[in-house]
Amino acid sequence: MAELIVHQEKIPDLAHIADLCPFGAIEVNANRVSISPACRMCKLCIKKGPPGAFELVESRLAEIDKNAWRGVAVYIDQTEGEIHPVSLELVGKACELAGKIGQPVYAVVAGHRLAALTEELRHYGIDTITVYDHPQLEHFRIEPYTAVLEDFINRCKPSTVLVGGTAIGRSLAPRVAARFRTGLTADCTFLDMQPNTDLDQIRPAFGGNIMAHIRTPRHRPQFATVRYKIFSAPQRRAEPDGDVIAVTPSDAMLASSIETLSSHRKEPVKNIEDADVLVVAGQGIQRRENLDLLQQLADRLGGMVGGTRPVIEAGWLEPRRQIGLSGRTVKPKLIITCGVSGSIQFVAGMSGAEKIIAINIDPDASIFKIAHTAMIGDVCEIIPELLDTLAKGDKTHV
Ligand SMILES: Cc1cc2nc3c(=O)[nH]c(=O)nc-3n(C[C@H](O)[C@H](O)[C@H](O)COP(=O)(O)OP(=O)(O)OC[C@H]3O[C@@H](n4cnc5c(N)ncnc54)[C@H](O)[C@@H]3O)c2cc1C
């Protein structure tokens, strides 16, 4: 970690020194210049300030007092009072991790008119739910939401913070992690807790060819983002439980240069992550027209069609249907892969499926290593047969 040092004696004039920083991190108090946590290490002050006044030095890796940070916190991603399901999946994981070290589970949520949402959250085993409910937090704006999460962490001092890998979470988590000068591991696929509260964070790296095992032993809190459908949502408990702390955000926290002029709900679309049955097109289907066969099978089983990356890149399916490392993670009850080789990058996005049926012409295809049922043959012959069988009402054969 690096640190910005101010050499006060090399600053001849304090009048415009604060203007050097576009993030307002240079502060002048009692004729002394200091750097606030808003510093983004952009080094503009070094380049544009008085020569030698600002210096970047590698700080010594001091030992953190881990006892000062306790518990596992989950940022609850919500829109218009609706909890994103990944947040509940993370609450389930947080309960498991915190249980291993006998520490509490926290949740933090920001927004407006959150009473019903907060009540719902009380059914998932969270010890304390901190709520920032304010009209100016109705729509996600990065500066106030960052300030809220920063405020929560300063109040609560959780050892670990879990954030969903949603559009909001991916934008929020790194900013807040930077404020605390701590580490963040994005898109974790496995999390575990050491007795000393170090979080084991595992994620695919180098194009999925290795699994990187990451720890943050000298900083707190430890941030991890996790995509939807990596973990399972916990059972909703009948009885509500846990404390609720309502915090009124200060004006400074709500300050933003973004103004929401209007917002519109997008037409709800069913995503492949939500489908119980997926029929997946790989390059082995050979022609775009053959997608019709897969769509018929998906329709017959009440499912959706997804694809491997080459199929998406060929423009045969829209990008949000891509399964895998650089696509989406799915966990359906049934997945039928059609002409898919089973690359590591593809498997990374679907290995959690309950039942995997693979159709491939090559008996040595990697996909058969993880498939529960192997169908060796031409996809264009096997699918019509499956459709025939289904048409005869013999669902058990599938
Ligand atoms: C950083 C990185 C990220 C990536 N992310 C993703 C990702 O998110 N998702 C993804 O899918 N890929 C991803 N890839 C690409 C990945 O490495 C593979 O290239 C890709 O998954 C292969 O797709 P496929 O199985 O459709 O094609 P292929 O590997 O070409 O396999 C086609 C299969 O079809 C079979 N076949 C051929 N004809 C027939 C037939 N008539 N009937 C039945 N079977 C037949 C063949 O035996 C073969 O096994 C990524 C790669 C990198 C480097």
The ligand as a Gaussian input file, in Angstrom:
#p B3LYP/6-31G(d) Opt

LIG

0 1
 C      -11.100000     -15.365000     -20.676000
 C      -12.055000     -16.280000     -21.372000
 C      -13.387000     -16.256000     -20.986000
 C      -14.300000     -17.103000     -21.628000
 N      -15.592000     -17.073000     -21.212000
 C      -16.463000     -17.955000     -21.755000
 C      -17.813000     -18.001000     -21.317000
 O      -18.240000     -17.215000     -20.464000
 N      -18.624000     -18.924000     -21.859000
 C      -18.210000     -19.806000     -22.839000
 O      -19.003000     -20.633000     -23.286000
 N      -16.955000     -19.749000     -23.284000
 C      -16.075000     -18.857000     -22.792000
 N      -14.812000     -18.817000     -23.258000
 C      -14.492000     -19.635000     -24.463000
 C      -14.173000     -21.084000     -24.132000
 O      -12.796000     -21.215000     -23.885000
 C      -14.551000     -22.023000     -25.292000
 O      -13.917000     -21.584000     -26.463000
 C      -16.044000     -22.129000     -25.539000
 O      -16.752000     -22.400000     -24.352000
 C      -16.327000     -23.246000     -26.545000
 O      -17.669000     -23.200000     -26.926000
 P      -18.387000     -24.457000     -27.546000
 O      -18.390000     -25.571000     -26.566000
 O      -19.704000     -23.967000     -28.061000
 O      -17.528000     -24.769000     -28.837000
 P      -16.457000     -25.907000     -29.127000
 O      -15.409000     -25.942000     -28.098000
 O      -16.025000     -25.697000     -30.527000
 O      -17.270000     -27.279000     -29.008000
 C      -18.207000     -27.697000     -29.922000
 C      -18.588000     -29.135000     -29.527000
 O      -19.634000     -29.549000     -30.347000
 C      -19.439000     -30.930000     -30.632000
 N      -20.155000     -31.204000     -31.887000
 C      -19.805000     -30.863000     -33.142000
 N      -20.752000     -31.224000     -33.989000
 C      -21.733000     -31.817000     -33.260000
 C      -22.999000     -32.394000     -33.592000
 N      -23.443000     -32.455000     -34.866000
 N      -23.740000     -32.900000     -32.579000
 C      -23.300000     -32.890000     -31.293000
 N      -22.107000     -32.340000     -30.950000
 C      -21.360000     -31.802000     -31.912000
 C      -17.951000     -31.091000     -30.737000
 O      -17.568000     -32.441000     -30.479000
 C      -17.464000     -30.126000     -29.682000
 O      -17.258000     -30.818000     -28.435000
 C      -13.881000     -17.974000     -22.656000
 C      -12.531000     -17.996000     -23.019000
 C      -11.639000     -17.157000     -22.385000
 C      -10.191000     -17.226000     -22.792000

